[in-house]
Amino acid sequence: IGDGSGDLVRSCLLKNALFISNLFFTVMGLVVLGMGLWGLITKESFAQERIGHIGTDPMLVFVFLGLTLCLLCLMGCVGSLRENSCLLRLFSGAVLILVAAQVLVAIAAYSLQDQIVPVLRSGMLMAMVRYQDDLDMRFITDEIQMNLQCCGADNYRDWEMNLYYNCSAPGVQACGVPASCCIDPLENGTVWNSQCGVGAQQLVEFSAQSVIYLGGCLGGIARWIEQNKQLIGIVGIALLGVQILTLIVTTRLLDNIQWSKAISSQRDVES
C-alpha cells in the first residue's frame, strides 16, 4: 500500500500479538508470585520470631521468579507500545536466554533421567530426617505427602529414621508418622489432629491402611508423571512455542520500527 497504511496495520498487529503474549506470561508470573506469597504466609514467615530468617526461605525463589517474569513482561509491553527499541532489545535478549535455559534443562533432564529417582529419594530422606528441625523441610514434606496422598520416600516405615519418630525414641511421637500421612488428619472435619499418626509404624499394613497412606511419595510422583506425561509434554511444548513466537514477533517489530524511522528520516531529508 503506497500511502503507508499497510505499515501501520502491520505494526499494529505486531504490537497486539506481543501485548497478548506478554499478558499471558504476566498471568503466569502472578500465579508463581502468588504461590511464593502463599507459602510464606502459610509458614508464618512474616511472624516476628521468624522474620530474621526470611532471607533463606525457599519460597522467596517463587517470589523472585514471579516478580522477574512480571517485570520482563512489563518491559515488553512498554517497549512495544512506546516503540522503544532499547527496551525491546533487552526484552528479546531476556526471552532468548529463557528459551536457551529451558532447552538446556530439558536436555539435561532427559540425559540424566536414570539419576532423577536416586536424587529425589536422597532429598526426601534428608527432609524427613530434618523434619522437626527445619520449618522449610517440614512444609515441603507435608505438602508433598498431603497432595500426593503418600507417606515417606518408599513407604510409611521410612519415618523410622527420624530421631523423633524412631521406635526407640522417648515421647509420644515414637513409632508414629506426621499428621500429613493420615488419610483424615482433621478431627470432626475441622480441627487439625496432629496425633492422628501416633503409633502407626507399629501397625501391620492391613490395619495401617485405614489410618494412613501406605505408599511412598516416590511412587506417587512416578504415578503422577505417568498419568500426566502427555499433558506435561503438550504444556511444555506450547509454552516454549509461545516464547519462540514472542521472540520472532519482537524481532519483526524491531525491524519494522527501524524501517519506519529510516523512511521518516529519508522524507525529512527530501523535504
N, C-alpha and C positions, 0 to 999 in steps of 0.2 A: 504494500500500500504506500503510495508515494507521499501522502501527506503526513506520514509518521504515526498514524493511528495504530498501525499494526505493531509497532514497537511498544506503544503504550499498553495495548492489550496483552502482549507477551510479558511485559514487566509486571502487569497486574496479576496475571496468572501465576507467575513465579513467586511473587510476594505472598499470594494467598496459599499456595502449596507449602511454602516454607513456614508460614504462620500456623497452618493446621498441624503440620508435623511437630512444630515446637509446642503447640498446645497439648498434643498427645503426650509428649515426653515431660511436659510440665506436670501433668496429672500423675504420671509415674513418679516423678520426683517428690510430689506432695504425699503420695502413698508411702514411699520409703521414709520420708521425713516423719510422717505420722507414726510409722512403726517404731522408729527410734524414740520419739517422744513418749509413745505408749509404754515402751519398755522402761524408760527412765521413771515414769510416773508409777507404773506397777511395782517397781522395786523400791519406790520411795527414795530415789537417789537424790532428790532435792531436799530431803529432811536435814535438819541442822547437824545431826551427828554424822551424816554421810556425805554432805556437800563437799567436804575436803578431799574426798577420793573420787569425785565425779570425773576427773580428768583421765582416769584409767578405765572408765566404764566402756565395755564393748558396744553398747547401744549408741555411743557417740559416732561410731562408724556409719550407722544408718543415718543419723542426723547430718553428718558431714556429706555423705553421698547425696542425700535428698536436697540439701542446700546447694551443692555444686551443680546438680542437674537442673535445678530451678534457675540458678544464675546463668548457666550456659544457655538455656532456652530463652531467657530474657535478653541475653546478648544477641541471639539470632533474631528475635522479634524486632528489637530496636534497630539492629543493623539493616534488616530488610525494609522496614517501614520508613526509616530515615535515609535509606540508600547509602549507608556508611560503609565504605569499602574496608576500612580498618577493622571494624567490629565483625564484619562478615568473614574476613580472612582469619581472625582469631577463632571465630566460631567453627569455620570449616576445618581449621587445624586441630581443634579440640575433638571434633567429631571423628576425624581421621585417626587420631590417637586412640579414641574409644573403640572404633571398629577394629583396629590392629590388635589392641589388647584383648578383645573378646575372641578374635580368631586364634590368637596365641594360647589363650586359656582353654579353648575348645580342643585344640591340637594336643596340648599338654594333658588334658583330662583323658582324651582318647588313648594317648600313648601310655599313660600311667594308670589305666583303669584297673589293672590287677593289684595295684598298691593302694587303691582307694579304701577298700574294706579294712585292711590292717590299720591304716591311718585313722579311720573313723572309730575302730574298736579301741585303739590306744587312747584316743581323745575322749571317748565316752567313759572308759575306765578311770582315766585321770579325773574327769569331772565327778565321778561317783566317789572317788577317794576323798576329794576336797569338798564334798557336798555341803557339810556344815560350816566349813571354814571360809568359803568363798561365795558371796552372795550371787555373783555373776554366774558361776558354775551351777549353783542351785537353781537359779532362774531358768537357764538354758535347759538343764536336765529335766526340770518339771514340765516345761513347755513341750519338749520332745515327747516325754512319756504320756502326757495327757492328750496331745494331739494325735499321736500315732497309736495310742492305746497299747503301750508296751511297758516293760519293766526290766531294767538292766540292759547290758550290752547284748548278751546271748540269751539269758533268761533271768528270772527274778532272783535266783540264788547268787548272782554276781554281787549283790549288795553285801555278801559276807565279807568282802574285802574292805568295806568301810569300817573305820575304827569304832563308830557308834552303833552300827547295825550288825557288827560281828557277834556271833552267838556267845562268845566268851566275854563280851563287854559287860560292864555293870550298867544298870539303868534300865528304864522301861523300853528303850528303843532296841535293845539286844534282840537279835534274831528277827528283826522286823524289816520293813521296807518303807520308803516315803509314801505319804498320802497320795502323791501323783500317780502311784502304781495302782491305786484302788479303783475298782470298777465304779463304785459310788462313794466318792470322798465327801459328799455333803450329807450331814446329819439332818434328817427331816426335810431334806431338799433345799435347805437354806444356809445352814451353818457348816463351815469347813471343819471336818473331823480329822485332825492331824494324827490321831491314834488309830485310824482305820487299818493301818498296815502292821500293827504290833503283832509279833509272833508269826508272821506269815511264812517265814522260812522254815518253821518247824512243821508246817502243814504239808501233807502229801499233795501231789498235783491235783488229784481228784477233788480234794477239799478246798485247796487254794484257788481253784479256777472260779469259784463263786464269789471270791472276795477281791482278788487282784488279777491283773493281766499277767499271764504266764510267759508270753512270748517276748523275746529280746527286741530292742529297738533297731539293731542292725537288720534283722529280718523284716521289721516294719518299714524301714527305709527302703530296703530292696523291693518289697512288695509294692510300695507306693510308686517307686520309679518304674517298675514293670507295668503297673496299671496305667501310668500316665506318660509313658515314654513317647508315644506318638504326639500327645498334646504338648509335651516339653519340646520335642523337635519342631513342631509346627510353630509354636510361640517363639522359639529361639530364632528360627529362620525368618519369621515375619519381622521380628524386632531388628535383626541385622539388615534385612531388606529395606525397612523404613529408614534406617540410619544411612545406608548407602544411597538411597533415593534422595534423602535430605542433603547429602554431600554433593550429589550431582546437581540438584536444584540450586544450591548455594553457589556452586561454580558457574552455572549458567547465568544466574542473577548478577554475579560479579562481572562476567563478560558483558552482559547487557548494560550494566552501569558504566563500564569503561567505554563501551562503544558509543553510548548516548553522550557521555562527556566529550568524547573525541569529535562527534558530529556537531555538538554545540560549540565547541572551540573553533571548528572549521568555519561555521557560519558566522561567528563573531569576527573572525579574520577577514572573511569575504565582505562583510558589511562595513 
